[in-house]
């Protein structure tokens, strides 16, 4: 089992998967950012299962701390990008912690034939405790839309929290707290439930500045040539690899590390857009 923190492991995972990239990006909020988190790069079975295990670790911690109830029963992901996140997290919670939760997502358009309805998966009903899952929060718009959707179609269900992969720790666009609160803090204040992340941008920057070590890729033996996309056969728990379950570390050949100038650009950006 790795001795590094799961947050360090997650930073390495973001880099090796290509989900964390550096450059010049325009966010949905209109801000120009020197970095981007793109969940679309978790596009293999291995990557999405590994991501699910990181979500599971964060969720389990909050359950243990009493931040969200132990009887939280459904993970809800909004269509479309939330669908694999909810599914992967529910699988990983079962595999790593023996915690059994349902998954659910919405249809973009209500179905008027067959089973019908707005939701797919575990149906939301009275007394159900729901955890909303997403990748990144910049302004909180998507979360508010999801909350409104659930309140409209399952008014007797209870939303107990929201988990995201990365907290960008930027000011929200509202007036709560004199406009000084982060998007996450604004959402918590307005919606009345906790919003937590696997990692925040400050933790990512700290890991990048300290330096992350990536082991060299294993060399194939002469009698067992490697293939680019084949993973070793894994036991049931190892299908969701992280530091909970003897993770396989990201290899240096897959990683593009930021330059010192790019890290400095992120720090400058955070000073300009940080909450508080």
Secondary structure, DSSP 4 states (H G I P E B T S, - for coil): --SS-HHHHHHHHHHHHT-EEEEEEE-TTS-EEEEEE-GGG--SHHHHHHHHHHHHHHHHHHHHHTSS-TT--EEEE-TTHHHHHHHHHHHHHHHHH----EEEEEEEEEE-STT-EEEEESPP-TT-EEEEEEEEESSSHHHHHHHHHHHHH-TTSEEEEEEEEEE--BB-SS-GGGGTSBHHHHHHHHH-SEEEEEEEHHHHHHHHHH----BPPPPPBTTB---TTPPPP--TGGGG-STTTTPPPPBGGG--PPPHHHHHHHHHHHHHHB--
